[in-house]
Amino acid sequence: MSVSALNEAPGREPLIQISGITKRFGGLVALRDVSINLSAGEIVGLIGPNGAGKTTLVNVITGVQQPDEGTIVFEGQRIDRVSAYRIARRGIGRTFQIVQPFPRMTVLENVAAGAMFAGKARSVAEARERAAECLEFVGLSTVSATPASQLTLPNRKRLELAKGLATNPRLLLLDEVNAGLNATEIDGALELIRAIAARGITILLIEHLMKVVMHACSRVVVLHQGALIADGLPNDVVRDPMVVEAYLGGGFVSDSLKGSD
């Protein structure tokens, strides 16, 4: 399958256009001429083996790292040379693969910090009000006064989602939000991801669990050794010979997709 943007909504300007992005670390090319467009309302899965460049791409989109080549245009404006906090204020939020909340702050205070500094809350009271709404949405209202250090792993993951939502994003980048969760917890996280998308928030989902990718995403893009090797519908991508060889393994289609249609 050729790498293309065939799944963009026809006649609609993409929410974000990522064009020819290359990122080097010394002699290592972490991203090589990567181009992806995302349209408003999509849930797009980003998959690939460890070291493929997935988190680097998220870091570049969010301004944590700047690309060596290429451009990123979000809602019609270039952001590839904009600082991370300004990108967050423009409407791009993210979660982190390794969840590290402020441990001595309460759950509510952690989320309010995101609303205050990245979400353009006009006062502490407004930040706390938005934080409370986000905590209710992710199911953490009952522990809002609990120090973040006391949360279980599933609840720390939910806290990370609430922090991302508190920034008022139009694009939310989720980096392995299901890592370390059991099957029941993953089902709950899937419901949350769908509920976030139902609010009109576009989602780019970095994920290793193909169950999540197949059930949550309308489109999948695949990185391998820093290059984009596939972009298309989930059932097409997982049958792509290049994707099977680079990431899924020959038994995935026959063993994991039986009865999925």
C-alpha positions as CSV (number, residue, x, y, z in Angstrom):
1,M,0.0,0.0,0.0
2,S,1.4,3.4,-1.0
3,V,1.8,6.1,1.7
4,S,-0.9,8.7,1.0
5,A,-3.4,11.0,2.5
6,L,-6.3,9.2,0.9
7,N,-8.3,9.3,4.1
8,E,-8.4,13.1,4.5
9,A,-11.9,14.6,4.5
10,P,-12.5,15.8,0.9
11,G,-12.8,19.5,0.5
12,R,-11.7,20.3,4.1
13,E,-8.5,22.0,5.1
14,P,-6.5,19.7,7.4
15,L,-6.3,20.7,11.0
16,I,-2.6,20.1,11.0
17,Q,-0.2,19.6,8.1
18,I,3.1,17.9,8.9
19,S,5.3,18.2,5.8
20,G,8.8,16.7,5.2
21,I,9.8,16.5,8.8
22,T,13.4,15.3,9.4
23,K,15.0,15.3,12.9
24,R,18.6,14.3,13.6
25,F,20.5,13.6,16.8
26,G,24.1,13.7,15.7
27,G,24.5,10.9,13.2
28,L,21.1,9.3,14.1
29,V,18.2,10.2,11.8
30,A,15.2,9.9,14.1
31,L,12.7,11.1,11.6
32,R,13.2,11.1,7.9
33,D,11.0,13.2,5.6
34,V,7.7,12.4,7.4
35,S,4.5,13.9,6.1
36,I,1.1,13.4,7.7
37,N,-2.1,15.4,7.6
38,L,-4.8,15.2,10.2
39,S,-8.3,16.4,9.7
40,A,-10.6,17.7,12.5
41,G,-12.5,14.9,14.3
42,E,-10.1,12.0,13.4
43,I,-8.7,9.4,15.7
44,V,-5.5,8.4,14.1
45,G,-3.3,5.6,15.4
46,L,0.5,6.0,15.2
47,I,2.3,2.7,15.4
48,G,5.7,1.2,14.8
49,P,8.5,-0.7,16.5
50,N,10.5,0.7,19.5
51,G,12.8,3.3,18.2
52,A,10.7,4.1,15.1
53,G,10.5,7.8,15.9
54,K,6.9,8.0,17.3
55,T,7.7,9.9,20.5
56,T,10.2,12.1,18.6
57,L,7.4,13.1,16.2
58,V,5.1,14.0,19.1
59,N,8.0,16.1,20.6
60,V,8.5,17.9,17.3
61,I,4.8,18.6,16.9
62,T,4.5,20.0,20.5
63,G,7.7,22.1,20.2
64,V,9.8,20.1,22.7
65,Q,12.2,19.6,19.9
66,Q,12.6,21.5,16.6
67,P,12.9,19.8,13.3
68,D,16.0,20.1,11.2
69,E,13.9,20.1,8.0
70,G,10.3,20.4,7.1
71,T,7.3,22.4,8.3
72,I,4.2,22.0,10.5
73,V,1.1,24.1,9.9
74,F,-1.6,24.1,12.5
75,E,-4.9,25.8,11.7
76,G,-3.2,27.7,8.9
77,Q,-0.2,28.9,10.9
78,R,3.3,27.5,11.0
79,I,4.3,26.2,14.4
80,D,7.6,24.4,13.7
81,R,9.7,27.2,15.2
82,V,7.3,28.1,18.0
83,S,8.0,27.3,21.7
84,A,6.3,24.5,23.5
85,Y,4.2,26.6,25.8
86,R,2.9,28.7,22.9
87,I,2.0,25.6,21.0
88,A,0.1,24.3,24.0
89,R,-1.8,27.6,24.2
90,R,-2.7,27.4,20.5
91,G,-4.6,24.2,21.1
92,I,-2.2,21.2,21.0
93,G,-2.2,19.1,24.1
94,R,-0.4,15.9,25.0
95,T,0.1,13.2,27.5
96,F,3.4,11.5,28.4
97,Q,4.3,7.8,28.2
98,I,6.0,8.0,31.6
99,V,3.4,9.6,33.9
100,Q,5.0,12.0,36.3
101,P,2.4,14.2,38.1
102,F,3.4,16.7,40.8
103,P,3.4,14.2,43.7
104,R,2.8,16.6,46.6
105,M,0.0,18.5,44.8
106,T,-3.5,17.2,44.9
107,V,-5.1,15.6,41.9
108,L,-7.2,18.8,41.4
109,E,-4.1,21.1,41.7
110,N,-2.3,19.0,39.1
111,V,-5.0,19.5,36.5
112,A,-5.6,23.2,37.5
113,A,-1.9,23.8,36.7
114,G,-2.5,22.7,33.1
115,A,-5.6,24.9,32.8
116,M,-3.7,27.9,34.2
117,F,-0.5,27.8,32.3
118,A,-1.4,26.2,29.0
119,G,-5.2,26.4,28.9
120,K,-5.5,30.2,29.1
121,A,-7.6,30.2,32.4
122,R,-8.0,33.8,33.4
123,S,-7.9,33.1,37.2
124,V,-7.0,30.4,39.7
125,A,-10.8,30.0,40.3
126,E,-11.5,29.4,36.6
127,A,-8.5,27.0,36.4
128,R,-9.9,25.0,39.4
129,E,-13.4,25.0,37.9
130,R,-12.1,23.6,34.6
131,A,-10.0,21.1,36.5
132,A,-13.0,19.8,38.4
133,E,-14.9,19.4,35.1
134,C,-12.1,17.4,33.6
135,L,-11.8,15.2,36.6
136,E,-15.5,14.5,36.5
137,F,-15.2,13.6,32.8
138,V,-12.4,11.1,33.4
139,G,-13.9,9.6,36.6
140,L,-11.6,11.1,39.2
141,S,-13.9,13.5,41.1
142,T,-13.9,11.4,44.2
143,V,-10.1,11.6,44.6
144,S,-9.7,15.3,43.6
145,A,-8.3,16.2,47.1
146,T,-5.9,13.2,47.2
147,P,-2.2,13.8,46.7
148,A,-1.2,12.6,43.2
149,S,1.5,10.4,44.7
150,Q,-1.2,8.1,46.2
151,L,-3.0,7.3,42.9
152,T,-2.9,3.8,41.4
153,L,-1.4,3.5,37.9
154,P,-4.8,3.4,36.1
155,N,-5.8,6.6,38.0
156,R,-2.5,8.2,37.2
157,K,-3.2,7.5,33.5
158,R,-6.7,9.1,33.9
159,L,-5.0,12.1,35.6
160,E,-2.7,12.5,32.7
161,L,-5.8,12.6,30.4
162,A,-7.4,15.2,32.6
163,K,-4.3,17.3,32.5
164,G,-4.3,17.1,28.7
165,L,-7.9,18.1,28.5
166,A,-7.5,21.0,30.9
167,T,-5.4,22.8,28.3
168,N,-8.5,23.1,26.0
169,P,-6.9,21.2,23.1
170,R,-8.2,20.9,19.6
171,L,-5.6,18.3,18.9
172,L,-4.6,15.8,21.6
173,L,-1.5,13.6,21.3
174,L,-1.8,10.5,23.5
175,D,1.5,8.7,24.1
176,E,0.9,5.1,25.2
177,V,-1.9,5.9,27.6
178,N,-2.8,2.2,28.0
179,A,0.7,0.9,28.9
180,G,0.6,-1.2,32.0
181,L,-3.2,-1.5,32.2
182,N,-5.1,-4.7,32.4
183,A,-7.9,-5.7,29.9
184,T,-10.7,-4.2,32.0
185,E,-8.7,-0.9,32.5
186,I,-7.9,-0.8,28.7
187,D,-11.7,-1.1,27.9
188,G,-12.3,1.8,30.2
189,A,-9.6,3.9,28.6
190,L,-11.0,3.1,25.2
191,E,-14.4,4.5,26.3
192,L,-12.6,7.6,27.5
193,I,-10.7,8.1,24.2
194,R,-14.0,7.8,22.2
195,A,-15.7,10.2,24.6
196,I,-12.9,12.8,24.1
197,A,-13.2,12.5,20.3
198,A,-17.0,12.9,20.6
199,R,-16.2,16.4,22.1
200,G,-14.7,17.3,18.7
201,I,-11.1,16.9,19.7
202,T,-8.8,15.3,17.1
203,I,-6.6,12.6,18.5
204,L,-3.2,11.2,17.5
205,L,-2.8,7.9,19.5
206,I,0.6,6.4,19.9
207,E,-0.1,2.8,20.8
208,H,1.4,-0.7,20.9
209,L,-1.8,-2.5,21.7
210,M,-3.4,-3.4,18.3
211,K,-6.7,-4.1,20.0
212,V,-6.9,-0.5,20.9
213,V,-5.7,0.7,17.5
214,M,-8.3,-1.5,15.6
215,H,-11.2,-0.5,17.8
216,A,-10.5,3.2,18.4
217,C,-8.9,4.5,15.2
218,S,-10.4,5.4,11.8
219,R,-7.0,5.6,10.3
220,V,-3.5,4.3,11.1
221,V,0.0,5.6,10.2
222,V,3.1,3.6,10.6
223,L,6.7,4.7,11.3
224,H,9.7,2.4,10.8
225,Q,13.3,3.6,11.3
226,G,12.1,7.2,11.2
227,A,10.2,6.9,7.9
228,L,6.5,6.7,7.2
229,I,5.8,3.4,5.6
230,A,2.0,3.3,5.6
231,D,-1.1,5.5,6.0
232,G,-4.6,4.2,5.6
233,L,-7.6,2.3,7.0
234,P,-6.7,0.0,10.0
235,N,-7.7,-3.3,8.2
236,D,-5.7,-2.3,5.1
237,V,-2.6,-1.2,7.1
238,V,-2.3,-4.4,9.2
239,R,-2.3,-6.4,6.0
240,D,0.3,-4.3,4.3
241,P,3.4,-6.5,3.7
242,M,5.8,-3.8,4.8
243,V,4.0,-3.2,8.1
244,V,3.8,-7.0,8.8
245,E,7.5,-7.4,8.2
246,A,8.6,-4.3,10.1
247,Y,6.2,-4.5,13.1
248,L,3.4,-7.0,13.3
249,G,4.9,-10.3,12.3
250,G,3.5,-12.8,9.9
251,G,1.0,-14.4,12.4
252,F,-0.8,-11.2,13.3
253,V,-3.4,-11.1,10.5
254,S,-4.3,-14.7,10.7
255,D,-4.4,-15.0,14.5
256,S,-5.6,-11.6,15.6
257,L,-8.0,-10.5,13.0
258,K,-10.2,-13.7,12.7
259,G,-13.7,-12.7,13.2
260,S,-13.0,-9.0,13.5
261,D,-15.1,-8.1,10.4
